[in-house]
């Protein structure tokens, strides 16, 4: 049994539920860009084109979570928890009009977690 690389807070789940109701199926992507580009961004499926170097780290509340491969190099030893904070981000992420933004809180994996971590999926 794998240890998951990513989890989500109850508060963030509630926002995802609202966004799904309005926009349908969603995905998350975290790139290595500057500023808000390095924050997790939420898009309707089909509104963001994934690249051949993007990796799928897992799912949060029914939404696939992708990360740019170069950004993953910084996070490969980390567990991420997706949460929300008040304040407007500077991106095209779907939660921005609600006056909140998604954030990724990270912590180092324990040795036991790292030994049993789910490997990222490479896109074809």
WONORSUL-V620747 format. One line per field, one symbol per residue. phi: phi as a letter, one per 40 degrees, with the letter a starting at -180 (. if undefined). psi: psi as a letter, one per 20 degrees, with the letter a starting at -180 (. if undefined). burial: 1 if it has 24 or more other ideal C-beta (glycine too) atoms within 12 Angstrom, else 0. A space follows every 10 residues. Layout:
BEGIN
phi->???
psi->???
burial->???
END
This chain:
BEGIN
phi->.ccccabacc ccdccddccc dcbgcbbbab cbccfccccc bbbcdgcbcc ccccbccibb fgbcbbacdc ccdcbcbbbb bcbbbchccb accccdccgb acbbcbaccc dccccbcccc cccc
psi->pqpqiqaqrh ghghgggghg hhibpqrqpo ajrrcihjqp qpqqpiipoq rijqqoiaqp ljpqoqqqhh hhhhjhjqpp ppaqqqqprl ajqhigiikr qqqopqqqqr ggghhkqpqq ppq.
burial->0000111100 0100110010 0010011111 1000000111 1110000101 0001111101 1011111110 1100100111 1111000010 1011110101 1111010000 0000001101 0000
END
